[in-house]
Amino acid sequence: MQILNLKNTVAFMSIRKPMMIMSLLFIIGSIASMAVNKMNWGLDFTGGTLIEVGFSQPADLTQVRGVLEEGGYDDAVVQLFGSSEDVLIRLGQRENMKAEMLGNDILAKLEAGTGQAIDMRRIEFVGANVGDELTEQGGLAMLTALICILVYVAFRFEWRFALGSVIALAHDVFLTLGLFSILGLEFDLTVLAAILAVIGYSLNDTIVVSDRIRENFRRIRKGDSEEIINISLTQTLSRTMITSFTTFVVLLALFLKGGALIHGFATALLFGIIIGTYSSIYIASSVALALGISKEDLIPEVIEKEGADQDELRM
């Protein structure tokens, strides 16, 4: 047993209510943005054709859009891809037109309209049925992950910790989706993979915190639940900050130097690391505390051995 020591303890739970309210407002804002602005679904989910071309000189996107509109591709989405000479063109579904024919037609119209020599870098085609299937499977993957986490933490610790962990993970997912919706960033399979990685990272952080809380509930003699949770969070704070910082530095390098192909992946992970660290402290722990977690819930039951009564009588 240990005597409660509040020296150098950070009172995290003293501001848990304002933090919970702020998180709730952020979640509502994210859902509102997804309802109004929608998600900028990538080619993996919508289906269509993706064409990357390289110009010999810096490309004028306004001119490129005008050339494509005149050529009958008024639904084309044109954007720079890594440099001012590289351009990414996304087109919707085209019936009875193969991807190679479509790419050659686009290339010919751009060369004639801009007067520049243009190279075809790559062309990708995704059917509508494949896009719908990926959307469904992606949603099921996240839902399955959350359910499995709920079951695991409930058996590993206690149902209050399990519910807090799942709410924290759902909080991270909604806020990450909201960021992509508000900024209009493209959401493709790499971003979905990043969100699943964020779920795993945030869960690992939450498990570490929950394990320390359970340990302190059993070891500390005095103190209420809020004080013990504050001590546990303070004890794991240095580990959390070091892990988050080192991961953040690596992801920042990917974000700055990794190129446009993994820009969305790095963005989701960078944001997810920050949100995941925050939710482990102020969402998972706050929910468990609000549900009335106490020492009695975490102290293992003493199981008497068979025949113990007869042994006592003999003594």
C-alpha positions as CSV (number, residue, x, y, z in Angstrom):
1,M,0.0,0.0,0.0
2,Q,1.1,3.6,-0.6
3,I,0.0,6.8,1.0
4,L,-1.5,9.4,-1.3
5,N,1.0,12.0,-2.5
6,L,-0.4,15.0,-4.3
7,K,3.0,16.8,-4.6
8,N,3.9,17.6,-8.2
9,T,0.6,16.0,-9.4
10,V,-1.1,17.7,-12.3
11,A,-4.8,18.2,-11.7
12,F,-6.0,17.0,-15.1
13,M,-9.5,16.1,-14.0
14,S,-10.2,19.5,-12.5
15,I,-10.9,20.9,-16.0
16,R,-12.5,17.7,-17.4
17,K,-16.0,19.3,-17.8
18,P,-14.8,22.2,-19.9
19,M,-12.7,19.8,-22.0
20,M,-15.6,17.4,-22.5
21,I,-17.9,20.3,-23.6
22,M,-15.2,21.6,-26.0
23,S,-14.8,18.1,-27.5
24,L,-18.6,17.7,-27.8
25,L,-18.7,21.0,-29.7
26,F,-15.9,19.9,-32.0
27,I,-17.7,16.6,-32.8
28,I,-20.9,18.5,-33.5
29,G,-18.9,20.9,-35.8
30,S,-17.3,17.9,-37.6
31,I,-20.6,16.2,-38.2
32,A,-22.2,19.5,-39.4
33,S,-19.3,20.0,-41.8
34,M,-19.6,16.4,-43.2
35,A,-23.4,17.0,-43.7
36,V,-22.9,20.4,-45.4
37,N,-19.5,20.4,-47.1
38,K,-19.5,16.6,-47.6
39,M,-16.3,14.6,-47.9
40,N,-13.9,15.1,-50.8
41,W,-13.9,11.4,-51.6
42,G,-10.9,10.2,-53.7
43,L,-11.0,8.2,-56.8
44,D,-10.8,5.0,-54.7
45,F,-14.3,5.6,-53.4
46,T,-16.1,7.5,-56.2
47,G,-14.7,5.6,-59.2
48,G,-13.5,7.4,-62.3
49,T,-10.1,8.1,-64.0
50,L,-7.0,9.7,-62.5
51,I,-4.5,11.2,-64.9
52,E,-1.1,12.7,-63.9
53,V,0.7,14.7,-66.5
54,G,4.0,16.6,-66.6
55,F,4.3,20.0,-68.3
56,S,7.6,21.3,-69.6
57,Q,6.9,24.7,-67.9
58,P,4.9,25.8,-64.9
59,A,1.3,24.9,-65.6
60,D,-1.5,27.5,-65.7
61,L,-4.4,25.7,-64.0
62,T,-7.0,28.2,-65.2
63,Q,-5.8,27.6,-68.8
64,V,-5.8,23.8,-68.3
65,R,-9.4,23.9,-66.9
66,G,-10.5,26.0,-69.8
67,V,-9.0,23.6,-72.4
68,L,-10.6,20.6,-70.7
69,E,-14.0,22.4,-70.6
70,E,-13.8,23.2,-74.3
71,G,-12.9,19.6,-75.0
72,G,-16.0,18.3,-73.2
73,Y,-14.5,17.5,-69.9
74,D,-16.3,20.1,-67.8
75,D,-16.4,17.8,-64.7
76,A,-12.6,17.6,-64.6
77,V,-10.9,18.4,-61.2
78,V,-7.5,19.9,-61.8
79,Q,-4.8,20.5,-59.2
80,L,-1.0,20.7,-58.8
81,F,0.7,17.6,-57.7
82,G,3.9,18.3,-55.8
83,S,5.4,20.9,-58.2
84,S,4.2,23.6,-60.5
85,E,4.9,21.4,-63.6
86,D,3.0,18.3,-62.3
87,V,-0.8,18.3,-62.7
88,L,-3.3,15.8,-61.5
89,I,-6.6,15.5,-63.3
90,R,-9.6,13.6,-62.0
91,L,-12.5,12.7,-64.2
92,G,-15.9,11.0,-63.5
93,Q,-17.1,7.8,-65.0
94,R,-17.0,7.6,-68.8
95,E,-19.0,4.9,-70.4
96,N,-17.8,3.0,-73.5
97,M,-14.3,4.7,-73.3
98,K,-11.2,2.9,-72.1
99,A,-8.7,4.6,-69.8
100,E,-6.0,4.5,-72.4
101,M,-8.1,6.2,-75.1
102,L,-9.3,8.8,-72.5
103,G,-5.7,9.5,-71.5
104,N,-4.5,10.0,-75.1
105,D,-7.5,12.3,-75.8
106,I,-6.8,14.4,-72.8
107,L,-3.1,14.6,-73.6
108,A,-3.7,15.7,-77.2
109,K,-6.2,18.4,-76.2
110,L,-3.8,19.8,-73.5
111,E,-0.9,19.9,-75.9
112,A,-3.0,21.7,-78.6
113,G,-4.5,24.1,-76.1
114,T,-1.4,25.1,-74.1
115,G,1.3,24.7,-76.8
116,Q,3.5,22.8,-74.4
117,A,5.1,19.4,-74.6
118,I,3.3,17.2,-72.0
119,D,4.3,13.8,-70.6
120,M,1.9,11.2,-69.4
121,R,3.1,10.1,-66.0
122,R,0.3,7.7,-65.0
123,I,-3.3,6.9,-65.5
124,E,-5.5,5.0,-63.1
125,F,-9.1,3.8,-63.5
126,V,-11.5,2.6,-60.7
127,G,-15.0,1.4,-61.5
128,A,-18.1,2.6,-59.7
129,N,-18.8,-0.8,-58.2
130,V,-15.3,-1.1,-56.8
131,G,-15.6,2.4,-55.3
132,D,-18.9,1.6,-53.6
133,E,-17.5,-1.7,-52.2
134,L,-14.4,0.1,-50.8
135,T,-16.6,2.7,-49.1
136,E,-18.7,-0.1,-47.5
137,Q,-15.7,-2.2,-46.5
138,G,-13.9,0.8,-45.1
139,G,-16.8,1.8,-42.8
140,L,-17.1,-1.8,-41.7
141,A,-13.4,-2.0,-40.9
142,M,-13.6,1.0,-38.6
143,L,-16.8,-0.3,-36.9
144,T,-15.3,-3.8,-36.4
145,A,-12.2,-2.3,-34.9
146,L,-14.2,-0.3,-32.4
147,I,-16.3,-3.3,-31.4
148,C,-13.3,-5.5,-30.9
149,I,-11.6,-2.9,-28.8
150,L,-14.7,-2.5,-26.6
151,V,-14.7,-6.3,-26.0
152,Y,-11.0,-6.5,-25.4
153,V,-10.8,-3.6,-22.9
154,A,-13.9,-4.8,-21.1
155,F,-12.2,-8.2,-20.4
156,R,-8.8,-6.7,-19.8
157,F,-9.8,-4.0,-17.4
158,E,-13.4,-3.0,-16.6
159,W,-16.5,-2.0,-18.7
160,R,-16.2,1.6,-17.6
161,F,-12.7,1.8,-19.1
162,A,-13.9,0.0,-22.2
163,L,-16.7,2.5,-22.8
164,G,-14.3,5.4,-22.2
165,S,-11.8,3.9,-24.6
166,V,-14.3,3.5,-27.4
167,I,-15.8,6.9,-26.9
168,A,-12.3,8.4,-27.1
169,L,-11.5,6.5,-30.3
170,A,-14.8,7.6,-31.9
171,H,-13.9,11.1,-30.8
172,D,-10.6,10.8,-32.7
173,V,-12.2,9.4,-35.8
174,F,-15.0,12.1,-36.0
175,L,-12.5,15.0,-35.5
176,T,-10.1,13.6,-38.2
177,L,-13.0,13.2,-40.6
178,G,-14.2,16.7,-39.7
179,L,-10.7,18.1,-40.5
180,F,-10.7,16.6,-43.9
181,S,-14.2,17.8,-44.6
182,I,-13.5,21.4,-43.4
183,L,-10.3,21.7,-45.3
184,G,-11.6,19.9,-48.4
185,L,-8.7,17.5,-48.4
186,E,-9.0,14.4,-50.5
187,F,-10.1,11.2,-48.6
188,D,-8.7,8.1,-50.2
189,L,-7.5,4.6,-49.1
190,T,-4.3,5.9,-47.6
191,V,-6.2,8.3,-45.4
192,L,-8.5,5.4,-44.3
193,A,-5.3,3.4,-43.4
194,A,-4.1,6.4,-41.4
195,I,-7.3,6.6,-39.4
196,L,-7.0,2.9,-38.6
197,A,-3.4,3.6,-37.5
198,V,-4.6,6.5,-35.3
199,I,-7.1,4.1,-33.7
200,G,-4.3,1.7,-32.8
201,Y,-2.0,4.5,-31.6
202,S,-4.7,6.1,-29.4
203,L,-5.7,2.7,-28.0
204,N,-2.2,1.9,-27.0
205,D,-1.9,5.2,-25.1
206,T,-5.3,4.6,-23.5
207,I,-4.3,1.1,-22.4
208,V,-1.1,2.4,-20.7
209,V,-3.1,5.0,-18.8
210,S,-5.8,2.6,-17.8
211,D,-3.2,0.0,-16.6
212,R,-1.6,2.7,-14.4
213,I,-4.9,3.8,-13.0
214,R,-5.8,0.2,-12.1
215,E,-2.5,-0.3,-10.5
216,N,-2.7,2.8,-8.4
217,F,-6.3,2.0,-7.3
218,R,-4.9,-1.2,-5.8
219,R,-1.7,0.3,-4.3
220,I,-2.7,3.8,-2.9
221,R,-4.3,3.6,0.5
222,K,-6.2,6.9,0.6
223,G,-7.6,9.3,-1.9
224,D,-10.7,9.4,-4.0
225,S,-11.0,8.3,-7.7
226,E,-10.3,11.8,-9.1
227,E,-7.1,12.1,-7.1
228,I,-5.8,8.7,-8.1
229,I,-6.6,9.3,-11.8
230,N,-4.6,12.6,-11.6
231,I,-1.6,10.8,-10.1
232,S,-1.8,8.1,-12.7
233,L,-2.0,10.6,-15.6
234,T,0.9,12.5,-14.1
235,Q,3.0,9.4,-13.8
236,T,2.4,8.4,-17.5
237,L,2.8,12.0,-18.8
238,S,6.5,11.8,-19.5
239,R,6.1,8.5,-21.4
240,T,3.2,9.9,-23.4
241,M,5.0,13.1,-24.3
242,I,8.2,11.4,-25.4
243,T,6.3,8.8,-27.5
244,S,4.1,11.5,-29.1
245,F,7.0,13.8,-29.8
246,T,9.2,11.2,-31.5
247,T,6.2,10.0,-33.6
248,F,5.3,13.6,-34.5
249,V,8.8,14.4,-35.7
250,V,8.8,11.4,-38.1
251,L,5.4,12.2,-39.4
252,L,6.4,15.9,-39.9
253,A,9.3,14.8,-42.0
254,L,6.9,12.6,-44.1
255,F,4.5,15.6,-44.4
256,L,7.1,18.0,-45.6
257,K,9.3,15.7,-47.7
258,G,7.2,12.7,-48.5
259,G,5.5,14.1,-51.6
260,A,1.9,14.6,-52.6
261,L,1.1,10.9,-52.7
262,I,1.3,10.5,-48.9
263,H,0.3,14.1,-48.0
264,G,-3.2,13.0,-46.9
265,F,-1.8,10.0,-45.0
266,A,0.7,12.2,-43.1
267,T,-1.9,14.9,-42.4
268,A,-4.3,12.4,-40.9
269,L,-1.6,10.8,-38.7
270,L,-0.2,14.2,-37.5
271,F,-3.6,15.4,-36.5
272,G,-4.5,12.0,-35.0
273,I,-1.4,11.8,-32.8
274,I,-2.3,15.1,-31.2
275,I,-6.0,14.3,-30.8
276,G,-5.2,10.7,-29.7
277,T,-2.9,12.0,-26.9
278,Y,-5.6,14.5,-25.8
279,S,-8.4,11.9,-25.8
280,S,-6.5,9.4,-23.7
281,I,-6.2,12.0,-21.0
282,Y,-9.4,14.0,-21.1
283,I,-11.9,11.6,-22.8
284,A,-11.2,8.0,-21.8
285,S,-10.3,8.9,-18.2
286,S,-13.1,11.5,-17.8
287,V,-15.8,9.0,-19.1
288,A,-14.6,6.3,-16.7
289,L,-14.6,8.8,-13.8
290,A,-18.1,10.1,-14.8
291,L,-19.4,6.5,-14.8
292,G,-18.3,6.1,-11.2
293,I,-15.1,4.0,-11.4
294,S,-13.8,3.1,-7.9
295,K,-11.4,0.9,-6.0
296,E,-14.0,-1.7,-5.5
297,D,-14.4,-2.2,-9.3
298,L,-10.7,-2.9,-9.8
299,I,-9.7,-4.9,-6.8
300,P,-9.8,-8.7,-7.7
301,E,-12.2,-10.9,-5.8
302,V,-10.6,-13.3,-3.3
303,I,-11.6,-16.8,-4.1
304,E,-11.6,-19.3,-1.3
305,K,-9.9,-22.6,-2.0
306,E,-12.0,-25.7,-1.8
307,G,-11.8,-27.3,1.7
308,A,-10.6,-24.1,3.4
309,D,-13.3,-24.2,6.0
310,Q,-12.4,-27.8,7.0
311,D,-8.7,-26.7,7.4
312,E,-9.7,-23.8,9.7
313,L,-11.8,-26.2,11.9
314,R,-8.8,-28.6,12.3
315,M,-6.6,-25.7,13.4
